[in-house]
Amino acid sequence: MHNKLSARGVAAHLNREAKKAAAYSDGGGLYLRVRPNRGPTWFFVSSVGGKRREMGLGPAIDVSLSNARQHAAELRQAIIEGRDPFAERAAAKAASGKQTFESFGEFADALVDELSAGWTNPVHIRQWRDTFRTKARMLRHLELQDVTTDAVLDVLRPLWVSQNETASRVRGRIERVLDAARAKGLIASPWENPARWRGHLAHLLPPRRKLTVRGHQAAIPFEEIPSFIHKLRQRSALAAKALELTILCATRTSETLKAKRKEFDLERRTWIIPAERTKMRKEHRIPLSGRAVEIIAPLCEKLESDDYVFAVSKAKPLSQMSMMMLLRRMGYGDYTVHGTARSSFRDWAGECTTHAESVAEAALAHSAGDATVRAYRRGDAFEKRRALMADWAVYCASACAGPRSADELVETETALVTKGH
């Protein structure tokens, strides 16, 4: 009598490195194949039309013994009914309107091409493409059905501790590609996504590192911002001025570096970022504090309307990495520009001021409240935000040495707000 495989026996193969290729029968045409340097996989063998046929059923680490047996039983029943499940599977892959792919890499590239038609941020598109050409390049040559949990872990483990946020995004993108392939019928059932986090990779990788700030962007704690600004002002580089303005205005990196002269009304102390340059694709008005004007005014003196303010030349803005590299040179390489400019500001506003939460969220160009609340809130709390940003400027400068005392800074900013410029 044939001895069937056991769940314990399959688990042993998962944890044991195969020294040579072999196949173990479970009966009824179901086999477990083991090969050196590759995880064990299921396959089904039968004779249709007098010819021996074979069909892969997926890696054993993703397909359980019971699921493999169920699928094999379904295939045997199809053959008893006079059908050819091997031909049906091939026909499904080659069905009209469906594209066939030789590898994970080919499918991933094609999916990004398809999805990017609905994406408006070119940086986002480039990051997705780079993921599958650099970080996940080890998967490119694999057939979609052969992307296993082990293969995904080989991609993630080198990044998981040192670049946790990046690794998490890579994992999510791999998961989406494989889900899309399954939805298109390019991966056969039964199947579980090997890049899935909950209930799967969560048991195989250390917990994601919890950052100290909101938004998953490592930020200088707001308590340290004044001393950081004091150090920053001792640097004359254009990137230092750009970084200070980014912090004072709580803007995103690209919003600052691609700012043009025409966006600033220095008389009214206002910066208007056009809709096409914002993440939410909605115009964002920013009230400029006195210190923000001090930074901007000298830079704008000889510029034309369409010139970049923070630029290598009038037609070329500073690199996206310029402020990040400055943080590293100053010994703050563990933090991000985005987190320091936005999360630190938001934490300060929430913990150290009485300004309304909706005003702080508006300063970040976030939509506060549900759809009903937003429908009735047509304004952007601009004058309330002017007072908030003035308080933030005073706080940021509180550790800076200079001719003006902290009280004088408060009086100056308060006077500017009161005048309603």
C-alpha positions in Angstrom: 0.0 0.0 0.0 1.3 3.4 -0.9 2.5 5.6 2.0 1.1 9.1 1.5 3.0 12.2 2.4 2.3 13.8 5.8 2.1 17.5 6.7 5.1 16.9 9.0 7.1 15.3 6.2 6.4 18.3 3.9 7.4 20.7 6.6 10.7 18.8 7.0 11.4 19.4 3.3 10.7 23.1 3.7 13.3 23.3 6.5 15.9 21.1 4.8 18.3 22.0 2.0 17.9 19.4 -0.8 21.3 17.9 -1.8 19.9 16.5 -5.0 16.7 16.6 -7.1 14.0 14.2 -6.2 10.2 13.7 -6.4 8.0 12.2 -3.6 4.6 10.8 -4.5 1.5 11.4 -2.5 -0.5 9.1 -4.8 -3.2 9.9 -7.4 -0.7 11.8 -9.5 0.4 14.3 -6.9 4.1 14.8 -6.3 6.4 17.0 -4.2 9.5 18.0 -6.1 12.7 19.0 -4.2 15.7 20.6 -5.9 18.9 22.2 -4.6 18.8 25.9 -4.0 15.0 26.0 -4.6 12.1 25.4 -2.3 9.9 22.2 -2.8 7.1 22.5 -5.2 3.9 20.6 -6.0 3.1 19.1 -9.4 0.5 16.8 -10.9 1.1 14.1 -13.4 -1.4 12.2 -15.5 -1.9 10.7 -19.0 -4.2 12.4 -21.4 -4.6 11.2 -25.0 -1.9 8.6 -24.4 0.7 11.3 -23.5 2.2 11.9 -20.1 1.4 15.5 -19.0 2.6 17.5 -16.0 1.2 20.6 -14.3 2.8 22.7 -11.6 0.6 23.4 -8.5 2.8 26.0 -6.7 5.5 26.0 -4.1 4.9 24.0 -0.9 5.6 26.9 1.3 2.6 28.7 -0.1 0.3 25.8 -1.0 -0.5 23.4 1.9 -0.6 19.6 1.5 -4.4 19.6 1.9 -4.8 22.3 -0.8 -2.5 20.5 -3.2 -4.5 17.3 -2.7 -7.8 19.1 -3.3 -6.5 20.6 -6.5 -5.1 17.2 -7.7 -8.6 15.7 -7.0 -10.2 18.4 -9.1 -7.8 17.6 -12.0 -8.5 13.9 -11.7 -12.2 14.5 -11.8 -11.8 16.7 -14.9 -10.0 13.9 -16.7 -12.7 11.3 -15.7 -15.3 13.6 -17.2 -13.4 13.5 -20.5 -11.8 17.0 -20.2 -8.2 18.0 -20.7 -7.3 20.3 -17.8 -3.8 20.7 -19.2 -5.1 22.1 -22.4 -7.7 24.2 -20.5 -5.0 25.8 -18.4 -2.9 26.6 -21.5 -6.0 28.0 -23.3 -6.8 30.2 -20.3 -3.3 31.8 -20.4 -3.6 32.4 -24.1 -7.2 33.6 -24.0 -8.1 36.4 -26.3 -7.2 39.8 -24.8 -4.8 38.3 -22.4 -1.0 38.8 -22.6 1.3 36.0 -21.6 4.5 36.7 -19.7 7.7 34.8 -19.5 8.7 36.2 -16.1 7.8 38.2 -13.0 9.9 41.1 -14.3 8.1 41.3 -17.6 4.7 41.3 -15.9 5.7 43.8 -13.3 7.0 46.2 -16.0 3.8 45.8 -18.0 1.6 46.4 -14.9 3.4 49.6 -14.0 2.9 50.8 -17.6 -0.8 50.0 -17.2 -1.2 51.6 -13.8 0.9 54.7 -14.5 -1.8 56.0 -16.9 -3.8 56.9 -13.8 -0.8 58.3 -11.8 0.1 62.0 -12.0 3.3 62.0 -10.0 6.3 61.1 -12.1 8.4 60.4 -9.0 5.9 57.8 -7.9 6.0 56.1 -11.3 9.8 56.1 -11.3 9.9 54.6 -7.8 7.7 51.7 -8.9 9.8 51.0 -11.9 13.0 51.2 -9.9 11.6 48.7 -7.3 11.4 45.9 -9.9 14.7 46.8 -11.6 16.9 47.2 -8.5 15.5 46.2 -5.1 13.5 43.2 -6.4 15.7 42.4 -9.3 16.2 38.9 -7.9 12.6 38.1 -8.8 12.8 39.3 -12.4 13.8 36.0 -14.0 11.3 33.8 -12.1 8.0 32.7 -13.6 5.1 34.2 -11.8 4.0 30.8 -10.3 7.6 30.3 -9.0 7.8 33.4 -6.9 7.9 31.8 -3.5 8.0 33.1 0.1 11.7 32.3 0.3 12.3 34.4 -2.9 10.4 37.4 -1.4 12.3 37.0 1.8 15.6 37.1 -0.1 14.6 40.5 -1.4 13.4 41.9 1.9 15.8 40.7 4.5 18.8 42.8 3.4 16.6 45.9 3.7 14.3 45.1 6.6 16.4 46.5 9.4 18.5 49.3 7.7 15.8 50.5 5.4 12.6 49.4 7.0 10.2 51.9 5.3 11.7 51.1 1.9 11.5 47.4 2.5 7.8 47.7 3.5 7.0 49.6 0.3 8.9 47.0 -1.8 6.9 44.2 -0.1 3.6 46.0 -0.8 4.5 46.5 -4.5 5.5 42.8 -4.9 2.2 41.8 -3.3 0.2 44.0 -5.6 2.0 42.6 -8.8 1.3 39.0 -7.7 -2.3 39.8 -6.8 -2.8 41.4 -10.3 -1.2 38.3 -11.9 -3.6 36.1 -10.0 -6.6 38.3 -11.0 -5.6 38.0 -14.7 -5.5 34.2 -14.4 -1.7 34.0 -14.8 -1.3 32.1 -11.5 -3.2 28.9 -11.0 -5.3 28.0 -7.9 -4.8 27.1 -5.1 -2.5 30.0 -4.2 -1.7 32.4 -1.5 0.3 35.5 -2.1 3.8 34.9 -0.8 4.3 38.7 -0.2 1.3 39.0 2.0 2.1 40.6 5.4 -0.7 39.8 7.8 -0.8 36.1 8.8 2.2 35.3 6.6 5.4 37.4 6.4 4.5 39.0 9.8 5.5 35.6 11.3 8.8 35.5 9.4 10.2 39.0 9.7 10.9 41.2 12.8 8.1 43.7 13.6 8.2 46.9 11.5 10.3 49.5 13.3 7.9 52.1 14.9 9.1 55.6 14.0 8.9 58.3 16.6 6.7 60.5 14.6 3.5 60.5 12.6 3.3 59.6 9.0 6.1 56.9 8.9 8.8 59.5 8.3 11.6 59.7 10.8 11.8 63.3 12.1 13.9 65.4 14.5 11.8 65.6 17.7 10.1 69.0 17.9 11.9 69.7 21.2 15.2 69.7 19.3 14.1 71.8 16.4 15.2 75.2 17.9 18.8 73.9 18.5 18.8 72.4 15.0 17.7 75.7 13.4 20.5 77.4 15.3 23.0 75.1 13.8 21.4 75.3 10.4 21.6 79.1 10.3 25.4 78.9 10.7 25.6 77.4 7.2 25.5 79.6 4.2 24.7 76.9 1.5 21.6 77.5 -0.5 20.3 74.0 0.6 20.4 75.3 4.2 18.1 78.2 3.3 15.8 75.9 1.4 15.7 73.5 4.4 14.9 76.2 6.9 12.1 77.6 4.7 10.8 74.0 4.3 10.6 73.7 8.0 9.1 77.1 8.6 6.4 76.5 6.0 5.9 72.7 6.7 6.1 72.0 3.0 7.2 69.0 1.0 10.7 68.8 -0.5 9.6 69.2 -4.1 7.3 72.1 -3.2 10.2 74.0 -1.9 12.9 73.1 -4.5 10.7 73.7 -7.5 9.3 77.0 -6.2 9.4 79.8 -8.8 9.6 83.6 -8.2 6.1 84.2 -9.4 4.7 82.1 -6.6 5.8 84.6 -3.9 4.0 87.8 -3.0 6.4 89.3 -0.6 4.4 92.4 0.0 1.4 90.3 1.2 3.8 87.7 2.7 2.1 84.9 0.9 3.4 81.9 -1.1 0.9 80.3 -3.4 1.8 76.8 -4.6 -0.2 76.0 -7.8 -2.4 72.9 -7.9 -0.3 71.0 -10.3 2.6 71.1 -7.9 0.8 69.8 -4.8 0.1 66.3 -3.8 -3.6 66.9 -3.5 -3.7 68.7 -6.8 -5.3 71.7 -5.1 -3.8 75.2 -4.8 -2.2 75.7 -1.4 -1.7 79.2 0.1 1.0 79.6 2.7 1.3 82.6 5.0 5.0 83.6 5.3 6.4 84.5 8.7 8.9 87.3 9.0 11.8 84.9 9.0 10.5 83.2 5.9 10.4 86.5 4.1 14.0 87.2 5.3 15.1 84.0 3.5 13.1 84.5 0.3 13.5 88.2 -0.4 17.2 88.4 -1.1 17.0 85.3 -3.4 14.1 86.8 -5.4 15.7 90.2 -6.1 17.2 89.5 -9.5 14.9 86.7 -10.6 12.4 86.6 -13.5 8.9 85.3 -13.0 9.6 81.8 -14.1 13.0 81.4 -12.5 13.5 78.8 -9.7 14.3 80.4 -6.3 16.5 77.5 -5.1 18.4 76.7 -8.1 21.7 75.6 -9.6 20.8 77.9 -12.4 17.7 79.9 -13.1 16.3 77.0 -15.1 17.5 74.1 -12.9 16.4 73.6 -9.3 18.6 72.1 -6.6 18.7 68.3 -6.5 15.9 66.4 -4.6 18.6 65.0 -2.4 20.3 68.3 -1.6 18.5 68.9 1.7 18.8 65.2 2.7 22.5 65.3 2.1 22.7 68.4 4.3 21.0 66.6 7.1 23.6 63.8 6.8 26.5 66.2 6.8 25.1 67.8 10.0 24.9 64.5 11.7 21.1 64.1 11.4 21.2 61.3 8.8 18.7 59.1 10.7 16.0 61.7 10.0 14.1 62.7 6.8 13.4 66.1 5.4 9.7 65.3 5.1 9.4 64.1 8.7 11.4 67.0 10.1 9.5 69.7 8.2 6.0 68.3 8.6 5.7 65.7 11.4 7.7 67.8 13.8 5.6 70.8 13.1 2.4 68.8 13.5 3.5 67.3 16.8 4.5 70.7 18.2 1.2 72.3 17.1 -0.8 69.5 18.8 1.2 69.2 22.0 2.4 72.8 22.7 -0.3 75.1 21.3 -4.0 75.8 21.5 -4.4 76.2 17.8 -7.3 74.1 16.4 -6.4 70.8 14.9 -8.2 71.7 11.7 -5.9 74.8 11.4 -2.8 72.7 11.8 -4.1 70.2 9.2 -4.9 73.0 6.8 -1.3 74.2 7.2 -0.2 70.8 5.9 -2.7 71.0 3.1 -4.5 68.0 4.6 -8.3 67.6 4.3 -9.7 67.5 7.9 -13.0 65.9 8.8 -15.3 63.7 6.8 -16.9 64.5 3.4 -19.8 66.3 5.0 -17.6 68.6 7.1 -15.4 69.4 4.1 -18.4 70.2 1.9 -19.3 73.0 4.3 -15.8 74.2 5.0 -15.0 76.2 1.9 -12.2 78.4 3.3 -8.6 77.5 4.1 -8.4 79.2 7.5 -5.7 81.4 6.1 -5.6 84.2 8.7 -5.7 81.6 11.5 -2.8 79.8 9.8 -0.9 83.0 9.7 -1.0 83.2 13.4 0.0 79.5 13.7 3.0 79.9 11.4 4.1 83.0 13.2 4.1 81.1 16.5 6.0 78.2 14.8 8.6 80.7 13.5 9.2 82.1 16.9 9.5 78.7 18.4 12.0 77.6 15.7 14.2 80.7 16.4 14.0 80.4 20.2 17.6 79.0 20.5 19.2 81.3 17.9 21.7 83.9 19.1 21.2 87.3 17.6 20.4 91.0 18.2 16.7 90.3 18.9 15.5 88.6 22.0 12.8 86.0 22.1 10.3 88.7 23.3 11.3 90.9 20.3 10.7 88.0 17.9 7.2 87.5 19.4 6.4 91.2 19.1 7.6 91.4 15.5 5.7 88.4 14.3 2.6 89.4 16.3 2.7 92.9 14.8 2.9 91.5 11.2 0.0 89.2 11.9 -2.1 92.1 13.4 -1.4 94.3 10.4 -3.0 91.6 8.3 -0.3 91.7 5.5 
